[in-house]
Amino acid sequence: MALFLLHQRCFANGTYSLFNIPLSDIADDNMRKYNRKHPISSMVYGTNALFVKPAISLSPMLAVAILNRYGYSYIQHSKNSPVRPTASTPSPDQLKDLKDAMFFLVCWYPIIIGTIQLISWSYYKITNRTEMEIKVSLNP
């Protein structure tokens, strides 16, 4: 599990820096396709920010809400309480459900979202700019 988390964080941080390349290629492709004088870069980046910023802000609240449905808040409150009630402690089945929900949020959620992102981005090709510049200079 620790190896998966390490790999997932390294992969996510390593590829995040490459995220602007497809966005700029989308803007350049749009400029060529519709014969625009200027690329629509600000609109592409603005639309990206419109979806990404709220998702970054809301995802921790969504994760806590999901965990609270499986008894996470009860365990947190009972951990801080000096007297632990024995009658209403979570059953092993409830703890197993909570562990499954945590596993889903840590492992499966990034895999599912990453797969959706990979499928949606597979329609856009990253162009080789030097090759395009050579073709433009050879074909005036």
Secondary structure, DSSP 8 states (H G I E B T S, - for coil): -HHHHHHHHHHHHHHHTTTHHHHHHHHHHHHHHTT-SS--HHHHHHHHHHHHHHHHHHHHHHHHHHHHHTTHHHHHHHHH-SS--STT---HHHHHHHHHHHHIIIIIHHHHHHHHHHHHHTTS----HHHHHHHHHH--
